[in-house]
Amino acid sequence: MQDNHGAIEEGLRRFNVYARGHLGLALLISFGLLVLLKVKDFNAVLVAAIATALSTLPDVDLKLGLPHRKYTHNVTVGVIAGVAVGILFLDTSIGFLGGFLGGFGGVLLHLIGDAFTHRSFKPFLPFSGLEVGFKVFRSSNRLVNEGFLCLGLAVTALYIIIVHAKLLNPW
C-alpha cells in the first residue's frame, strides 16, 4: 500500500507541472483560433473554455497511479469525454455538439501537446498502434510549461481585448 501511495503522490506532483503547460497550450490554440477566425459568438468561447478545462483530463492516470500515457491518452478517451460532456450540455445554448466539441477538443489539445514531447505514446488506439513523439521538448520542462501558460493567457487576453472589450477592433 505504501508503494501505491508514493506513486500517487509523485503523480500529483507531476500533474501540477504538466497541467500548466496543457492549460496554456489549450488557451493558446483555442483562443488563438477564435482570434484568427474572428469568432465573436459567446457559445464558441464557452466551448473553448470547456476544452481548456478538460485539457488536463488524460493526465488523470497520474492521479490514479496508472501507467502514464497508456490508457487515457488516445482519441477513444476523447470520444468518450466528448459524448459525456455533450450529454451534460444537451439542454444548454451550446447543446450536445458544443459539449462534444469541448470534451473531445480538450483531450485532443492534450494529445497535441504530448505529441511534441520526448516520450512516445499511441494516440490512435484502438484503431492504430502508431506511436507519436516528436521529441521537441521534455514534458517536465518548467520553462516550456510556464511559457505555454504565459502565451495562452496572453492570447486569451488579446481575444478579450479585441472582441469583448472592443479596445482594439480590427474587424
C-alpha positions, 0 to 999 in steps of 0.5 A, spaced: 500 500 500 505 504 501 508 503 494 501 505 491 501 511 495 508 514 493 506 513 486 500 517 487 503 522 490 509 523 485 503 523 480 500 529 483 506 532 483 507 531 476 500 533 474 501 540 477 507 541 472 504 538 466 497 541 467 500 548 466 503 547 460 496 543 457 492 549 460 496 554 456 497 550 450 489 549 450 488 557 451 493 558 446 490 554 440 483 555 442 483 562 443 488 563 438 483 560 433 477 564 435 482 570 434 484 568 427 477 566 425 474 572 428 469 568 432 465 573 436 459 568 438 459 567 446 457 559 445 464 558 441 468 561 447 464 557 452 466 551 448 473 553 448 473 554 455 470 547 456 476 544 452 481 548 456 478 545 462 478 538 460 485 539 457 488 536 463 483 530 463 488 524 460 493 526 465 488 523 470 492 516 470 497 520 474 492 521 479 490 514 479 497 511 479 496 508 472 501 507 467 502 514 464 500 515 457 497 508 456 490 508 457 487 515 457 491 518 452 488 516 445 482 519 441 477 513 444 478 517 451 476 523 447 470 520 444 468 518 450 469 525 454 466 528 448 459 524 448 459 525 456 460 532 456 455 533 450 450 529 454 451 534 460 450 540 455 444 537 451 439 542 454 444 548 454 445 554 448 451 550 446 447 543 446 450 536 445 455 538 439 458 544 443 459 539 449 462 534 444 466 539 441 469 541 448 470 534 451 473 531 445 477 538 443 480 538 450 483 531 450 485 532 443 489 539 445 492 534 450 494 529 445 497 535 441 501 537 446 504 530 448 505 529 441 511 534 441 514 531 447 520 526 448 516 520 450 512 516 445 505 514 446 499 511 441 494 516 440 490 512 435 488 506 439 484 502 438 484 503 431 492 504 430 498 502 434 502 508 431 506 511 436 507 519 436 513 523 439 516 528 436 521 529 441 521 537 441 521 538 448 521 534 455 514 534 458 517 536 465 520 542 462 518 548 467 520 553 462 516 550 456 510 549 461 510 556 464 511 559 457 505 555 454 501 558 460 504 565 459 502 565 451 495 562 452 493 567 457 496 572 453 492 570 447 486 569 451 487 576 453 488 579 446 481 575 444 478 579 450 481 585 448 479 585 441 472 582 441 469 583 448 472 589 450 472 592 443 479 596 445 482 594 439 477 592 433 480 590 427 474 587 424 
